Amino acid sequence: MDDRTSPKNGAKSADKSAATSTGKRGFAAMDAEQQRAIASRGGQAAHQKGTAHEFNSEEARRAGQKGGEAVSRDRAHMSAIGRKGGESRQSATRQNQQQAQMNPTGNRDNEP
């Protein structure tokens, strides 16, 4: 009997494919800390070897602009950012008004 048709080998292959078909494999199966450690070592090795890419200011500007464009397409996200900024501004304005009412002389925080 040949190994490929052996029930023992066939069962083993079926178990292995069933186990990996639904689960993650390799880098994706590792926890975040392991992934970070491996990626860090790879980056360090690339810098030592001299093959690592380093952004110049123009490339960094373009990358930031591209990221900003992608984020700004999400209207709900942009709305939340604007709302948060408005709330912060309103809170600061109220705080300044309260301080002005508590100190009617115009001097800030007991300054002479």
KOLBAKE-786988 format. One record per atom (N, C-alpha, C): residue number from 0; atom name; residue in three letters; x, y, z. Coordinates in pm, 1 decimal. Example, Ala and Ser with C-alpha at 12.3 -4.5 7.8 and 13.67 -1.06 7.14 Angstrom:
2
{atom 0; 'N'; 'ala'; {1319.0; -569.0; 780.0}}
{atom 0; 'CA'; 'ala'; {1230.0; -450.0; 780.0}}
{atom 0; 'C'; 'ala'; {1320.0; -330.0; 780.0}}
{atom 1; 'N'; 'ser'; {1285.0; -225.0; 708.0}}
{atom 1; 'CA'; 'ser'; {1367.0; -106.0; 714.0}}
{atom 1; 'C'; 'ser'; {1290.0; 3.0; 787.0}}
END
This chain:
112
{atom 0; 'N'; 'met'; {83.6; -116.3; 0.0}}
{atom 0; 'CA'; 'met'; {0.0; 0.0; 0.0}}
{atom 0; 'C'; 'met'; {88.9; 123.7; 0.0}}
{atom 1; 'N'; 'asp'; {53.5; 223.9; -74.8}}
{atom 1; 'CA'; 'asp'; {134.3; 343.0; -88.8}}
{atom 1; 'C'; 'asp'; {92.3; 447.5; 14.5}}
{atom 2; 'N'; 'asp'; {186.8; 532.4; 56.5}}
{atom 2; 'CA'; 'asp'; {162.6; 627.1; 165.3}}
{atom 2; 'C'; 'asp'; {47.3; 723.9; 136.9}}
{atom 3; 'N'; 'arg'; {27.9; 757.4; 10.3}}
{atom 3; 'CA'; 'arg'; {-75.9; 854.9; -22.1}}
{atom 3; 'C'; 'arg'; {-215.5; 799.9; 0.4}}
{atom 4; 'N'; 'thr'; {-232.1; 667.8; -10.3}}
{atom 4; 'CA'; 'thr'; {-365.2; 609.8; 5.1}}
{atom 4; 'C'; 'thr'; {-385.7; 549.7; 142.5}}
{atom 5; 'N'; 'ser'; {-285.5; 552.8; 224.5}}
{atom 5; 'CA'; 'ser'; {-295.2; 496.4; 357.8}}
{atom 5; 'C'; 'ser'; {-396.6; 575.0; 440.7}}
{atom 6; 'N'; 'pro'; {-486.4; 506.9; 510.4}}
{atom 6; 'CA'; 'pro'; {-585.1; 577.3; 590.5}}
{atom 6; 'C'; 'pro'; {-519.4; 660.2; 700.8}}
{atom 7; 'N'; 'lys'; {-409.1; 610.6; 754.7}}
{atom 7; 'CA'; 'lys'; {-340.1; 684.4; 860.1}}
{atom 7; 'C'; 'lys'; {-290.3; 818.6; 806.5}}
{atom 8; 'N'; 'asn'; {-225.9; 817.9; 690.0}}
{atom 8; 'CA'; 'asn'; {-174.1; 939.8; 630.7}}
{atom 8; 'C'; 'asn'; {-287.9; 1030.1; 583.8}}
{atom 9; 'N'; 'gly'; {-392.6; 973.2; 527.5}}
{atom 9; 'CA'; 'gly'; {-506.9; 1051.0; 480.6}}
{atom 9; 'C'; 'gly'; {-575.9; 1122.1; 595.1}}
{atom 10; 'N'; 'ala'; {-591.6; 1056.0; 707.6}}
{atom 10; 'CA'; 'ala'; {-655.9; 1116.8; 823.3}}
{atom 10; 'C'; 'ala'; {-570.4; 1230.5; 876.9}}
{atom 11; 'N'; 'lys'; {-441.1; 1210.3; 876.5}}
{atom 11; 'CA'; 'lys'; {-349.7; 1312.3; 926.5}}
{atom 11; 'C'; 'lys'; {-358.9; 1437.8; 838.1}}
{atom 12; 'N'; 'ser'; {-362.7; 1421.8; 708.1}}
{atom 12; 'CA'; 'ser'; {-371.8; 1533.9; 616.4}}
{atom 12; 'C'; 'ser'; {-503.5; 1607.2; 634.7}}
{atom 13; 'N'; 'ala'; {-612.4; 1535.4; 653.3}}
{atom 13; 'CA'; 'ala'; {-742.8; 1597.1; 671.2}}
{atom 13; 'C'; 'ala'; {-746.7; 1678.0; 800.5}}
{atom 14; 'N'; 'asp'; {-688.7; 1623.3; 907.5}}
{atom 14; 'CA'; 'asp'; {-686.3; 1694.6; 1034.2}}
{atom 14; 'C'; 'asp'; {-605.0; 1823.6; 1022.6}}
{atom 15; 'N'; 'lys'; {-493.1; 1815.0; 953.7}}
{atom 15; 'CA'; 'lys'; {-405.7; 1930.6; 940.5}}
{atom 15; 'C'; 'lys'; {-473.8; 2040.1; 859.5}}
{atom 16; 'N'; 'ser'; {-539.4; 2003.8; 750.0}}
{atom 16; 'CA'; 'ser'; {-603.3; 2106.2; 668.1}}
{atom 16; 'C'; 'ser'; {-724.4; 2164.8; 739.5}}
{atom 17; 'N'; 'ala'; {-795.0; 2086.6; 817.0}}
{atom 17; 'CA'; 'ala'; {-909.6; 2138.4; 891.2}}
{atom 17; 'C'; 'ala'; {-864.3; 2235.2; 999.2}}
{atom 18; 'N'; 'ala'; {-752.5; 2207.3; 1060.3}}
{atom 18; 'CA'; 'ala'; {-703.2; 2292.3; 1167.7}}
{atom 18; 'C'; 'ala'; {-653.8; 2426.4; 1114.5}}
{atom 19; 'N'; 'thr'; {-593.3; 2429.2; 996.9}}
{atom 19; 'CA'; 'thr'; {-536.1; 2552.4; 945.3}}
{atom 19; 'C'; 'thr'; {-631.4; 2629.3; 854.8}}
{atom 20; 'N'; 'ser'; {-737.6; 2568.4; 807.6}}
{atom 20; 'CA'; 'ser'; {-825.2; 2638.4; 715.0}}
{atom 20; 'C'; 'ser'; {-902.5; 2749.6; 784.1}}
{atom 21; 'N'; 'thr'; {-932.0; 2735.9; 911.5}}
{atom 21; 'CA'; 'thr'; {-1008.0; 2838.3; 982.1}}
{atom 21; 'C'; 'thr'; {-920.7; 2926.1; 1070.2}}
{atom 22; 'N'; 'gly'; {-802.2; 2877.9; 1106.3}}
{atom 22; 'CA'; 'gly'; {-715.3; 2953.7; 1196.9}}
{atom 22; 'C'; 'gly'; {-614.5; 3036.7; 1122.0}}
{atom 23; 'N'; 'lys'; {-553.1; 3127.7; 1194.2}}
{atom 23; 'CA'; 'lys'; {-448.6; 3210.3; 1135.5}}
{atom 23; 'C'; 'lys'; {-317.7; 3133.6; 1136.1}}
{atom 24; 'N'; 'arg'; {-229.2; 3170.2; 1043.8}}
{atom 24; 'CA'; 'arg'; {-100.8; 3103.3; 1034.6}}
{atom 24; 'C'; 'arg'; {10.5; 3205.2; 1034.0}}
{atom 25; 'N'; 'gly'; {128.4; 3162.3; 1073.3}}
{atom 25; 'CA'; 'gly'; {248.2; 3244.8; 1063.5}}
{atom 25; 'C'; 'gly'; {240.5; 3372.1; 1145.3}}
{atom 26; 'N'; 'phe'; {276.5; 3483.5; 1082.3}}
{atom 26; 'CA'; 'phe'; {284.0; 3612.3; 1149.3}}
{atom 26; 'C'; 'phe'; {148.7; 3653.7; 1206.3}}
{atom 27; 'N'; 'ala'; {41.4; 3624.7; 1133.9}}
{atom 27; 'CA'; 'ala'; {-93.5; 3662.2; 1178.0}}
{atom 27; 'C'; 'ala'; {-135.9; 3586.7; 1303.0}}
{atom 28; 'N'; 'ala'; {-80.8; 3469.2; 1326.0}}
{atom 28; 'CA'; 'ala'; {-118.9; 3389.6; 1442.0}}
{atom 28; 'C'; 'ala'; {-48.5; 3435.3; 1569.5}}
{atom 29; 'N'; 'met'; {55.1; 3518.2; 1554.5}}
{atom 29; 'CA'; 'met'; {131.9; 3563.7; 1671.1}}
{atom 29; 'C'; 'met'; {57.4; 3675.9; 1741.7}}
{atom 30; 'N'; 'asp'; {86.0; 3692.2; 1869.4}}
{atom 30; 'CA'; 'asp'; {25.7; 3804.6; 1940.0}}
{atom 30; 'C'; 'asp'; {100.2; 3933.0; 1900.6}}
{atom 31; 'N'; 'ala'; {41.8; 4045.2; 1933.2}}
{atom 31; 'CA'; 'ala'; {93.7; 4175.1; 1889.2}}
{atom 31; 'C'; 'ala'; {236.2; 4199.5; 1938.2}}
{atom 32; 'N'; 'glu'; {268.1; 4154.7; 2057.5}}
{atom 32; 'CA'; 'glu'; {402.2; 4176.4; 2113.2}}
{atom 32; 'C'; 'glu'; {507.7; 4100.7; 2032.7}}
{atom 33; 'N'; 'gln'; {477.1; 3976.9; 1994.4}}
{atom 33; 'CA'; 'gln'; {571.6; 3898.4; 1912.7}}
{atom 33; 'C'; 'gln'; {589.8; 3964.2; 1776.1}}
{atom 34; 'N'; 'gln'; {480.3; 4008.4; 1715.0}}
{atom 34; 'CA'; 'gln'; {488.7; 4073.4; 1584.8}}
{atom 34; 'C'; 'gln'; {575.3; 4198.3; 1592.9}}
{atom 35; 'N'; 'arg'; {555.1; 4277.1; 1697.0}}
{atom 35; 'CA'; 'arg'; {631.0; 4400.8; 1714.1}}
{atom 35; 'C'; 'arg'; {780.4; 4371.0; 1729.7}}
{atom 36; 'N'; 'ala'; {813.8; 4267.4; 1807.0}}
{atom 36; 'CA'; 'ala'; {954.6; 4233.2; 1829.1}}
{atom 36; 'C'; 'ala'; {1021.5; 4189.6; 1699.4}}
{atom 37; 'N'; 'ile'; {953.5; 4107.6; 1621.5}}
{atom 37; 'CA'; 'ile'; {1010.7; 4059.9; 1495.1}}
{atom 37; 'C'; 'ile'; {1025.4; 4175.5; 1396.4}}
{atom 38; 'N'; 'ala'; {923.3; 4260.2; 1387.2}}
{atom 38; 'CA'; 'ala'; {929.2; 4373.8; 1295.6}}
{atom 38; 'C'; 'ala'; {1041.5; 4469.7; 1335.3}}
{atom 39; 'N'; 'ser'; {1060.2; 4487.8; 1464.1}}
{atom 39; 'CA'; 'ser'; {1166.3; 4575.8; 1513.4}}
{atom 39; 'C'; 'ser'; {1303.5; 4522.7; 1473.2}}
{atom 40; 'N'; 'arg'; {1322.7; 4391.4; 1490.1}}
{atom 40; 'CA'; 'arg'; {1451.4; 4332.3; 1451.2}}
{atom 40; 'C'; 'arg'; {1474.3; 4346.4; 1301.5}}
{atom 41; 'N'; 'gly'; {1369.8; 4331.3; 1223.0}}
{atom 41; 'CA'; 'gly'; {1383.4; 4346.7; 1077.9}}
{atom 41; 'C'; 'gly'; {1420.9; 4488.8; 1040.3}}
{atom 42; 'N'; 'gly'; {1359.6; 4586.2; 1104.9}}
{atom 42; 'CA'; 'gly'; {1392.1; 4726.0; 1077.7}}
{atom 42; 'C'; 'gly'; {1534.2; 4759.5; 1116.2}}
{atom 43; 'N'; 'gln'; {1576.7; 4708.9; 1231.1}}
{atom 43; 'CA'; 'gln'; {1714.2; 4733.9; 1274.9}}
{atom 43; 'C'; 'gln'; {1813.6; 4671.8; 1177.3}}
{atom 44; 'N'; 'ala'; {1784.3; 4551.2; 1131.0}}
{atom 44; 'CA'; 'ala'; {1874.3; 4484.2; 1037.1}}
{atom 44; 'C'; 'ala'; {1883.2; 4561.4; 905.7}}
{atom 45; 'N'; 'ala'; {1770.2; 4614.9; 859.1}}
{atom 45; 'CA'; 'ala'; {1770.6; 4689.7; 733.3}}
{atom 45; 'C'; 'ala'; {1853.4; 4817.4; 747.0}}
{atom 46; 'N'; 'his'; {1843.6; 4882.0; 861.4}}
{atom 46; 'CA'; 'his'; {1923.3; 5003.9; 881.9}}
{atom 46; 'C'; 'his'; {2072.3; 4971.0; 888.9}}
{atom 47; 'N'; 'gln'; {2106.7; 4861.4; 955.8}}
{atom 47; 'CA'; 'gln'; {2247.3; 4822.3; 964.5}}
{atom 47; 'C'; 'gln'; {2303.4; 4785.9; 827.2}}
{atom 48; 'N'; 'lys'; {2219.0; 4722.8; 747.2}}
{atom 48; 'CA'; 'lys'; {2260.8; 4681.3; 613.8}}
{atom 48; 'C'; 'lys'; {2265.6; 4800.3; 517.4}}
{atom 49; 'N'; 'gly'; {2190.9; 4904.7; 551.7}}
{atom 49; 'CA'; 'gly'; {2188.6; 5023.1; 466.2}}
{atom 49; 'C'; 'gly'; {2081.6; 5018.8; 359.5}}
{atom 50; 'N'; 'thr'; {1986.1; 4928.0; 371.3}}
{atom 50; 'CA'; 'thr'; {1881.9; 4916.0; 270.1}}
{atom 50; 'C'; 'thr'; {1747.5; 4971.2; 317.0}}
{atom 51; 'N'; 'ala'; {1742.4; 5026.4; 436.3}}
{atom 51; 'CA'; 'ala'; {1616.7; 5079.7; 488.6}}
{atom 51; 'C'; 'ala'; {1582.4; 5210.8; 418.2}}
{atom 52; 'N'; 'his'; {1452.7; 5230.3; 393.9}}
{atom 52; 'CA'; 'his'; {1408.9; 5354.6; 330.3}}
{atom 52; 'C'; 'his'; {1392.0; 5462.2; 436.5}}
{atom 53; 'N'; 'glu'; {1444.1; 5578.8; 409.6}}
{atom 53; 'CA'; 'glu'; {1426.7; 5691.1; 500.2}}
{atom 53; 'C'; 'glu'; {1358.5; 5803.4; 423.7}}
{atom 54; 'N'; 'phe'; {1248.4; 5852.2; 480.1}}
{atom 54; 'CA'; 'phe'; {1171.5; 5957.6; 415.1}}
{atom 54; 'C'; 'phe'; {1247.5; 6089.1; 416.9}}
{atom 55; 'N'; 'asn'; {1241.3; 6160.0; 304.5}}
{atom 55; 'CA'; 'asn'; {1286.8; 6299.0; 307.1}}
{atom 55; 'C'; 'asn'; {1163.3; 6384.4; 334.9}}
{atom 56; 'N'; 'ser'; {1179.3; 6513.2; 350.9}}
{atom 56; 'CA'; 'ser'; {1067.4; 6597.6; 392.2}}
{atom 56; 'C'; 'ser'; {955.7; 6600.0; 287.5}}
{atom 57; 'N'; 'glu'; {990.3; 6594.8; 161.2}}
{atom 57; 'CA'; 'glu'; {887.7; 6596.5; 55.5}}
{atom 57; 'C'; 'glu'; {805.4; 6468.2; 57.1}}
{atom 58; 'N'; 'glu'; {871.7; 6353.5; 71.6}}
{atom 58; 'CA'; 'glu'; {799.3; 6226.3; 79.0}}
{atom 58; 'C'; 'glu'; {710.0; 6220.8; 202.5}}
{atom 59; 'N'; 'ala'; {758.6; 6270.6; 313.3}}
{atom 59; 'CA'; 'ala'; {680.1; 6271.3; 436.4}}
{atom 59; 'C'; 'ala'; {557.5; 6361.1; 420.5}}
{atom 60; 'N'; 'arg'; {575.0; 6475.4; 355.9}}
{atom 60; 'CA'; 'arg'; {463.0; 6567.1; 333.7}}
{atom 60; 'C'; 'arg'; {356.0; 6501.2; 247.8}}
{atom 61; 'N'; 'arg'; {398.9; 6434.0; 139.5}}
{atom 61; 'CA'; 'arg'; {303.1; 6366.5; 51.8}}
{atom 61; 'C'; 'arg'; {231.3; 6253.5; 123.1}}
{atom 62; 'N'; 'ala'; {304.4; 6178.5; 205.1}}
{atom 62; 'CA'; 'ala'; {242.2; 6067.9; 279.1}}
{atom 62; 'C'; 'ala'; {138.2; 6121.2; 377.7}}
{atom 63; 'N'; 'gly'; {170.3; 6228.0; 445.9}}
{atom 63; 'CA'; 'gly'; {75.3; 6288.0; 538.4}}
{atom 63; 'C'; 'gly'; {-46.8; 6341.9; 468.1}}
{atom 64; 'N'; 'gln'; {-25.5; 6401.5; 352.5}}
{atom 64; 'CA'; 'gln'; {-137.2; 6455.6; 274.8}}
{atom 64; 'C'; 'gln'; {-228.4; 6342.2; 227.9}}
{atom 65; 'N'; 'lys'; {-168.8; 6235.0; 183.0}}
{atom 65; 'CA'; 'lys'; {-246.5; 6120.0; 136.2}}
{atom 65; 'C'; 'lys'; {-327.7; 6060.4; 251.6}}
{atom 66; 'N'; 'gly'; {-266.9; 6049.3; 368.3}}
{atom 66; 'CA'; 'gly'; {-338.5; 5998.3; 484.6}}
{atom 66; 'C'; 'gly'; {-452.5; 6090.0; 524.8}}
{atom 67; 'N'; 'gly'; {-428.6; 6220.4; 519.2}}
{atom 67; 'CA'; 'gly'; {-532.7; 6316.7; 551.9}}
{atom 67; 'C'; 'gly'; {-649.8; 6308.5; 455.7}}
{atom 68; 'N'; 'glu'; {-621.2; 6287.9; 328.6}}
{atom 68; 'CA'; 'glu'; {-728.1; 6274.2; 229.2}}
{atom 68; 'C'; 'glu'; {-811.2; 6149.8; 257.5}}
{atom 69; 'N'; 'ala'; {-744.5; 6041.2; 294.3}}
{atom 69; 'CA'; 'ala'; {-815.8; 5916.8; 322.8}}
{atom 69; 'C'; 'ala'; {-905.6; 5932.6; 445.1}}
{atom 70; 'N'; 'val'; {-855.0; 5997.8; 547.2}}
{atom 70; 'CA'; 'val'; {-932.9; 6016.9; 670.1}}
{atom 70; 'C'; 'val'; {-1050.7; 6109.7; 643.8}}
{atom 71; 'N'; 'ser'; {-1029.3; 6213.4; 564.9}}
{atom 71; 'CA'; 'ser'; {-1134.2; 6312.3; 543.6}}
{atom 71; 'C'; 'ser'; {-1250.8; 6257.3; 461.2}}
{atom 72; 'N'; 'arg'; {-1233.5; 6144.8; 396.8}}
{atom 72; 'CA'; 'arg'; {-1345.3; 6082.2; 323.6}}
{atom 72; 'C'; 'arg'; {-1449.1; 6024.2; 418.8}}
{atom 73; 'N'; 'asp'; {-1409.3; 5996.1; 540.8}}
{atom 73; 'CA'; 'asp'; {-1499.7; 5938.9; 640.5}}
{atom 73; 'C'; 'asp'; {-1574.8; 6053.9; 707.3}}
{atom 74; 'N'; 'arg'; {-1695.9; 6083.7; 658.3}}
{atom 74; 'CA'; 'arg'; {-1771.9; 6199.4; 705.5}}
{atom 74; 'C'; 'arg'; {-1806.4; 6189.6; 854.2}}
{atom 75; 'N'; 'ala'; {-1840.3; 6070.5; 900.4}}
{atom 75; 'CA'; 'ala'; {-1876.8; 6053.8; 1041.1}}
{atom 75; 'C'; 'ala'; {-1757.2; 6085.6; 1130.9}}
{atom 76; 'N'; 'his'; {-1640.2; 6040.4; 1090.0}}
{atom 76; 'CA'; 'his'; {-1518.7; 6066.2; 1167.5}}
{atom 76; 'C'; 'his'; {-1488.0; 6215.9; 1171.4}}
{atom 77; 'N'; 'met'; {-1496.9; 6281.5; 1055.8}}
{atom 77; 'CA'; 'met'; {-1468.9; 6424.1; 1049.4}}
{atom 77; 'C'; 'met'; {-1570.1; 6502.9; 1132.5}}
{atom 78; 'N'; 'ser'; {-1694.8; 6459.6; 1131.1}}
{atom 78; 'CA'; 'ser'; {-1798.2; 6524.9; 1210.5}}
{atom 78; 'C'; 'ser'; {-1766.7; 6513.8; 1359.1}}
{atom 79; 'N'; 'ala'; {-1722.2; 6396.1; 1401.2}}
{atom 79; 'CA'; 'ala'; {-1687.3; 6374.2; 1542.3}}
{atom 79; 'C'; 'ala'; {-1569.2; 6461.8; 1582.4}}
{atom 80; 'N'; 'ile'; {-1471.0; 6474.9; 1494.8}}
{atom 80; 'CA'; 'ile'; {-1354.6; 6559.7; 1523.7}}
{atom 80; 'C'; 'ile'; {-1398.8; 6705.0; 1538.9}}
{atom 81; 'N'; 'gly'; {-1481.2; 6750.6; 1446.4}}
{atom 81; 'CA'; 'gly'; {-1529.5; 6888.3; 1452.6}}
{atom 81; 'C'; 'gly'; {-1612.4; 6914.8; 1576.9}}
{atom 82; 'N'; 'arg'; {-1695.6; 6819.9; 1612.4}}
{atom 82; 'CA'; 'arg'; {-1778.2; 6834.3; 1732.1}}
{atom 82; 'C'; 'arg'; {-1691.3; 6844.4; 1856.6}}
{atom 83; 'N'; 'lys'; {-1590.6; 6759.5; 1864.0}}
{atom 83; 'CA'; 'lys'; {-1501.3; 6760.3; 1978.8}}
{atom 83; 'C'; 'lys'; {-1426.3; 6893.4; 1987.8}}
{atom 84; 'N'; 'gly'; {-1379.7; 6943.7; 1875.4}}
{atom 84; 'CA'; 'gly'; {-1311.1; 7072.3; 1874.1}}
{atom 84; 'C'; 'gly'; {-1402.8; 7186.0; 1915.3}}
{atom 85; 'N'; 'gly'; {-1526.7; 7182.4; 1867.5}}
{atom 85; 'CA'; 'gly'; {-1623.8; 7284.6; 1904.9}}
{atom 85; 'C'; 'gly'; {-1655.0; 7282.1; 2053.2}}
{atom 86; 'N'; 'glu'; {-1667.7; 7162.1; 2107.6}}
{atom 86; 'CA'; 'glu'; {-1694.3; 7149.1; 2250.8}}
{atom 86; 'C'; 'glu'; {-1576.5; 7202.4; 2331.9}}
{atom 87; 'N'; 'ser'; {-1456.8; 7174.0; 2287.5}}
{atom 87; 'CA'; 'ser'; {-1337.5; 7221.0; 2357.3}}
{atom 87; 'C'; 'ser'; {-1331.1; 7373.4; 2353.7}}
{atom 88; 'N'; 'arg'; {-1360.5; 7430.1; 2238.5}}
{atom 88; 'CA'; 'arg'; {-1356.6; 7576.3; 2222.7}}
{atom 88; 'C'; 'arg'; {-1462.5; 7641.2; 2311.5}}
{atom 89; 'N'; 'gln'; {-1580.7; 7582.2; 2312.3}}
{atom 89; 'CA'; 'gln'; {-1689.8; 7635.7; 2393.3}}
{atom 89; 'C'; 'gln'; {-1655.4; 7627.9; 2542.2}}
{atom 90; 'N'; 'ser'; {-1595.7; 7518.9; 2582.7}}
{atom 90; 'CA'; 'ser'; {-1555.6; 7500.7; 2721.9}}
{atom 90; 'C'; 'ser'; {-1451.4; 7604.2; 2762.1}}
{atom 91; 'N'; 'ala'; {-1355.1; 7629.0; 2675.8}}
{atom 91; 'CA'; 'ala'; {-1250.2; 7726.7; 2705.1}}
{atom 91; 'C'; 'ala'; {-1310.0; 7867.3; 2714.2}}
{atom 92; 'N'; 'thr'; {-1403.1; 7899.0; 2625.7}}
{atom 92; 'CA'; 'thr'; {-1467.5; 8030.3; 2628.4}}
{atom 92; 'C'; 'thr'; {-1543.7; 8049.8; 2758.4}}
{atom 93; 'N'; 'arg'; {-1619.5; 7949.2; 2799.6}}
{atom 93; 'CA'; 'arg'; {-1694.0; 7957.9; 2925.8}}
{atom 93; 'C'; 'arg'; {-1599.2; 7975.7; 3044.5}}
{atom 94; 'N'; 'gln'; {-1489.5; 7902.1; 3043.8}}
{atom 94; 'CA'; 'gln'; {-1393.3; 7911.7; 3154.1}}
{atom 94; 'C'; 'gln'; {-1334.1; 8052.4; 3160.1}}
{atom 95; 'N'; 'asn'; {-1301.9; 8110.2; 3045.7}}
{atom 95; 'CA'; 'asn'; {-1247.3; 8246.0; 3042.2}}
{atom 95; 'C'; 'asn'; {-1350.2; 8346.9; 3091.8}}
{atom 96; 'N'; 'gln'; {-1478.1; 8328.6; 3055.6}}
{atom 96; 'CA'; 'gln'; {-1583.2; 8418.9; 3101.5}}
{atom 96; 'C'; 'gln'; {-1601.3; 8410.0; 3252.6}}
{atom 97; 'N'; 'gln'; {-1595.1; 8289.5; 3305.5}}
{atom 97; 'CA'; 'gln'; {-1609.4; 8271.7; 3450.2}}
{atom 97; 'C'; 'gln'; {-1494.0; 8337.8; 3524.4}}
{atom 98; 'N'; 'gln'; {-1374.7; 8324.8; 3472.7}}
{atom 98; 'CA'; 'gln'; {-1258.6; 8387.2; 3536.0}}
{atom 98; 'C'; 'gln'; {-1271.0; 8539.1; 3531.8}}
{atom 99; 'N'; 'ala'; {-1322.2; 8592.8; 3422.8}}
{atom 99; 'CA'; 'ala'; {-1339.9; 8736.9; 3410.3}}
{atom 99; 'C'; 'ala'; {-1443.6; 8786.8; 3510.2}}
{atom 100; 'N'; 'gln'; {-1547.0; 8709.9; 3533.7}}
{atom 100; 'CA'; 'gln'; {-1649.3; 8748.4; 3630.5}}
{atom 100; 'C'; 'gln'; {-1596.0; 8743.6; 3772.9}}
{atom 101; 'N'; 'met'; {-1508.6; 8649.0; 3799.9}}
{atom 101; 'CA'; 'met'; {-1452.4; 8635.5; 3934.1}}
{atom 101; 'C'; 'met'; {-1346.2; 8741.8; 3961.1}}
{atom 102; 'N'; 'asn'; {-1285.9; 8794.8; 3857.6}}
{atom 102; 'CA'; 'asn'; {-1178.9; 8892.6; 3871.6}}
{atom 102; 'C'; 'asn'; {-1213.8; 9015.6; 3785.6}}
{atom 103; 'N'; 'pro'; {-1307.1; 9099.3; 3833.4}}
{atom 103; 'CA'; 'pro'; {-1357.2; 9210.0; 3751.4}}
{atom 103; 'C'; 'pro'; {-1256.9; 9322.4; 3728.0}}
{atom 104; 'N'; 'thr'; {-1143.9; 9325.3; 3797.3}}
{atom 104; 'CA'; 'thr'; {-1046.7; 9433.6; 3779.8}}
{atom 104; 'C'; 'thr'; {-968.2; 9421.9; 3650.4}}
{atom 105; 'N'; 'gly'; {-978.1; 9309.1; 3585.0}}
{atom 105; 'CA'; 'gly'; {-904.6; 9290.2; 3461.7}}
{atom 105; 'C'; 'gly'; {-767.0; 9231.6; 3482.2}}
{atom 106; 'N'; 'asn'; {-722.2; 9223.6; 3608.6}}
{atom 106; 'CA'; 'asn'; {-593.1; 9162.7; 3637.9}}
{atom 106; 'C'; 'asn'; {-608.1; 9012.3; 3635.0}}
{atom 107; 'N'; 'arg'; {-510.6; 8945.2; 3587.1}}
{atom 107; 'CA'; 'arg'; {-517.4; 8798.4; 3579.0}}
{atom 107; 'C'; 'arg'; {-453.7; 8737.1; 3702.0}}
{atom 108; 'N'; 'asp'; {-530.5; 8650.2; 3766.8}}
{atom 108; 'CA'; 'asp'; {-479.4; 8568.1; 3875.6}}
{atom 108; 'C'; 'asp'; {-393.8; 8644.9; 3975.8}}
{atom 109; 'N'; 'asn'; {-447.7; 8753.6; 4027.6}}
{atom 109; 'CA'; 'asn'; {-382.9; 8830.6; 4134.1}}
{atom 109; 'C'; 'asn'; {-251.5; 8894.2; 4093.1}}
{atom 110; 'N'; 'glu'; {-236.1; 8926.9; 3966.7}}
{atom 110; 'CA'; 'glu'; {-115.3; 8997.5; 3923.5}}
{atom 110; 'C'; 'glu'; {-127.6; 9143.5; 3965.3}}
{atom 111; 'N'; 'pro'; {-21.6; 9214.2; 4003.3}}
{atom 111; 'CA'; 'pro'; {-29.6; 9353.4; 4045.9}}
{atom 111; 'C'; 'pro'; {-62.5; 9447.4; 3933.4}}
END
